[in-house]
């Protein structure tokens, strides 16, 4: 059924209103901190636009007065001022008005500059806050958040999408507001001067409005294409450069080069179309308004029945207003284009923050209310430590992933005494990694509990994690020195050098350090590329010891090592037996011979438990 024209127009307006309110709602949600600065900017915009309107509106009358000084007596306000002057001063009256008008324009220009400076300052400060808050929120997000996310996407959000939020959303929105205020005030002033000419300008601008209405879908699509292709470019760079050794050995450089060419070309096409469209408003507005002015001058006598001299003041005001109106409309249209293109980036940030809030990574949404996107990371001094004196106990632990219909681990119960070494063995997919992730506090159990000396760790999860040193199969090393990687996360000025040396010795690193000219100050390279696998593992052990962790969890820590290197790492581990409580996950059964107890996991359940001889050699099985 076709709607009547009026009903269709109302429906379109209501839809536009909902879209704009939705956009502003998302914007204020993503905007970090308080929105009070927006009110101050709005006041500055209004003041500068008001001065501009007064200045432009006074140009025509001033030029007319300059040509007809005697007309001063026809303006009541000027007449009163003129009467107060001495006869010899009256000749300075018109020059004084001109100087006053010039000062007004200078003040207006200064205020516009200040407004623009404050716009960029506010926007860039908010962007830096948003990046910091995003990083804080991502770091505070539960481990489950990362199960379906890729690092390239998170980096793109923190760098690319925040950049888009700043330059394609926040700054354009502020500039849109400033130009809208200027245009509205200029239109009000022109309406008071000559309503007919103003209506003609409105008719001239109508095609531009229709053009942007028809292209709005394309603009949003180009913004989406730009963001997605930039994300793809980051992923290609990360995949190719992150595994540079495998890339060169396999010889798959051309695969990544072709991917880069495809995504870079797609990005270039979207950005080219977008920025090309931005030039359209200026060309269109300038052409149409100039045509209008020329037609008015040429046809004034024929259609308006007025001589050019009679409408000169009005045309002067319109001409001066057009000088400001053309760039204002051009920039308004450009800002509108940016806002359309930024809708995808805004949606990405908005949905990501909503997801973080749902996952528990955010304490509150209301960015506009001045609340932080995520709780600040707790400092070690602010966390109540958990006292591990006797034992910790897993009580009927069960966990199921959201995407699965079956439990990954089910009903696991065990007790570990302080100083004991235990091991989990089993085939891939048996549930060992899930069990370790639950013990690390990364996954919250679906059922059951984990207690330390009878107290649940979930009342103080950070305190429990401060007891644990995690040593995975692949140790992450930052591009720094061996010392910085052992004291990972500690500022250089606060590193305890004696402690670093002591834990390096316990982790069997002394011989390596003696061979290196710079010792602990030796750079390990990106991701520890200058160290062997065994050396990286021992740095990981030293790291756990430096941070004073009482429970060490070694997750396939020797799986990728050769026999000789494995022996060195195993020696480092065995040296800690009885001193540290150790939980070892292993495929290589030789690495768990020294453990006090071994648990065999299958289908998420403990199927065997006992010593190495009982479980592995089968001398006695319970």
Buried (B, 14 or more C-beta within 10 A) or exposed (E): EEEEEEEEEEEEEEEEEEEEEEBEEBBBBBBBBEBEBBEEBBEBBBBBBBBBBBBBBBBBBBBBBEEEEEEBEEEEEBEEBBEEEEEEEEEEBBEEBBEEBEEBBEBBBEBBEEBBEBBEEBBBBBBEBBBBBBBBBBEBBBBBBBEEBBEBBBBBBBBBBBBBBBBBBBBBBBBBBBBBBBBEBBBEBBEEBBEEBBEBBEEBBEEBEEBBEEBBEBBBBBBBBBBBBBBBBBBBBBBBEBBEEEBEEEEEEEBBEEBBEBBBEBBEBBBEBBEEBBEBBBEBBBEBBEEBBEEBEEEBEEEBEEEEEEBBBBBBBBBBBBEBBBBBBBBBBBBBBBBBBBBBBBBBBBEBBBBBBEBEBBBEBEBBEEBBBBEEEEEEEEBEEBEBEEBBBBBEBBBBBEEEEEBBBBBBEBBBEBBBBBBBBBEEEBBBBBBBBBBBBBBEBBEBEBBBEEBEBEEBBBBBBBBBBBBBBBBEBEEBBBBBBBBBEBEEEEBEEEBBBBBBBBBBBEEBBEEEEEBBEBBBEBBBEBBEBBBBBBBBBBBBBBBEBBBBBBBBBBBBBEEEBBBBBBEBBBBBBEEBBBBBBBBBBBBBBBBBBBBBBBBBBBEBBBBBEBBBEEEEEE
